């Protein structure tokens, strides 16, 4: 099972479903596609999607993108470890699972989420 995930807003997912290309403004600005591992997802959701009522979680077929996938350190928001980044195009054909996530009533504090990413 692949441990590479991409979180999209509902609008981003609708656009991707229509075009076949998964593109976000942040990815275009940074020049690569941002992913998270399962261990990193909770803090990613907290930091970058806290204002969204719903998001779409995509599980990505790592085998399809492995030639352009790089694990790099991130030093933002107190995050540690390496994060998967794709230096290439991501398509809906690279998706092996999708889930629609609703915001829940309980949210862990950021400090706990940061700690959960440490080894």
Order of alpha helices (4+ residues) and beta strands (2+ residues): beta-alpha-alpha-beta-alpha-beta-alpha-beta-beta-beta-alpha
